[in-house]
Amino acid sequence: MDDSVKAAPSSGYQPDLQKLKRMVESAMSDTSNSRLQSLTDINFYHAEQWTPAERRTLKRRKQPDNVWNLTRLAINGTLGVVKQSSTDPRAFPRTPKDEDSADVVTKTLRFIADKNDLNAIVVECAFDYLVPGTCAALVEGDPNDRLKVKITQIRWEEFFADPYSRRKDFSDASFMGIARWMFADVVAELYPESKDEIERAISTTTLAGDTFDDRPSNAVASFAWSDKDKRRLMVIELYHREGGVWRKCVFHSGGVLESGDSPYVDEDGRACCPIEAQSCYVDVENNRSGIARDMRGPQLEINKRASKLLALVSMRQLQESAPGMGRGTIEEAKKEAAKPDGVIPPGWTVVQTGDMARGQAELLGRAQDLIERFAPNPARVGREAENQSGRASLIRQQAGMTELAVIIGGIEDWKLRIYRQMWLRARQFMTAPEYIRITDDEGAPQFIGVNQPIEGPPAPALDPATGQVVLQPTVAGVENELAKLDIDLILEAGPDTANVQQEQFAALMELGKLYGPQEVPFEDVLKLSALQGKREVLDARKARMEQAQQPTPAQQLQIAGAEAEIEKTRAETALTGAKARNEMLKPQMEALKVTMRSSLPAAGV
């Protein structure tokens, strides 16, 4: 919202502020219960799993309110799988002549992803996808950045969308947007022409708690548009379909800050929505949730059964041997029973609870097993048996990942759409000549040029300063013009590589295993490696090879003698050739002398 490209001018579009506000308020009210459930899921991840009443009960019983937070371990394990299974984009040509173009697109997208630290954004969004249930990101043009492409995570509490959307990827949504609290002074600085409207908006409405707050509340309350005390107001960046066209509107409760067609276009040049969102689960009432929702039941059972088991094994329960036979008061008997070396007063007997403890332990184990099904178990990460073969480990890992395949697949689909949005932004905004670094080769970086003008033959032109006709350079075309490259974009699953050079090195090593050092020399492998100081190693190796090829002193004398013999032979051959030519020219010279003598008397007359 701060650095985003302004909405494009639109003919015939007049935003209706009240209609826009109703769209936002309906999205927030219709999804309020679902969002409160998602907020509870977040609290469970952060170990807020006992209610205040339960904590008071445990405190009264003098029991600790321990939390065995397996939910966080399971979620973090899945996030680790997402991070380790990073994928790189690869563009494929639509025709054979587009192969070079596909390579340019691949390198451009990877460079933009690295500059935006996309892998870190994916992990952050994956948390929103797994816990509250929905992740979203904005891929926009950034006029202040050299690459002109910016990727921003939309925090869960700031994202909203059409409540009637049923698809996980929101492809059927009629609107999506960002609801963000901003200070009035900051908004007025961005939109100085709306300063008066901003001041009026702050003075007319009050604050109420809601899950859209930047500090979400557990209480259901009416949506608030402004906070007079803190001089903040809710600013909405809304993308919505109207008249078959995606529009962009930025507004607050008191007025519209900007409006028009969405400034971002798709492959066909039509306005599109730059927000990409994905939900983990969508139920029949369009409520969205993540895998953390399924963990709440087992997690509660773990906490409560563990607490009950702790009480059974650490405290002895007493009962009177017969009614009225117990000596002393019940409180005195309990104090003695609570002591490790306490003496039970006469008339009281210890109740045997071993069977109850075993039952609680068994049920606790079942709950732990259930919640561990959501986490990457040893089979999923391939570390269960250290001595097993690599093939066996791979088979076990693939089998263990089956249950997570659908979950991870949702993240991969969302990431693919992010890459496509990146490519659309690159085609639209990266129009100036630019060089992209494609390797980190020490001492020898490599660059690829995009939008590079091709110089044509000079053409005559009139110099306005002198009035003389001069030759000026012309542009015959543009090399690697991103706006005109036509490719298909897919995600190729595999280990994430730091750069294209590392990927090429891995491919060369595989070829070396197949063809051996004769076909894949050591120098080629070393050049594509990422070893520090490899330039010095190559130079030293070259120097040793040159030194090994230098002849010995005796060989140098032989070479010098051979060279002298060759020079002598060349000189004798040249002398013989010169004598032969002189002999061939003697008759011609004699004839020329005779001719000259015969012409002299005539010249004298």
BELFENDA-V36455 format. One record per helix or strand. SS is the DSSP state (helix for helix, strand for strand). FROM is the first residue (numbers start at 1). TO is the last residue. Records with the same first field share a line. If there is no record, write none. Layout:
# BELFENDA-V36455
SS = FROM-TO + FROM-TO
This chain:
# BELFENDA-V36455
strand = 8-8 + 87-93 + 134-141 + 149-154 + 159-161 + 175-183 + 226-227 + 232-242 + 245-252 + 255-261 + 265-265 + 271-271 + 275-279 + 281-282 + 288-289 + 317-320 + 348-351 + 434-437 + 447-450 + 452-462 + 469-479 + 487-493
helix = 17-30 + 32-45 + 52-60 + 70-84 + 96-116 + 118-130 + 156-158 + 184-190 + 192-204 + 292-314 + 330-338 + 354-372 + 378-381 + 390-400 + 402-429 + 482-484 + 500-519 + 522-528 + 534-548 + 553-604
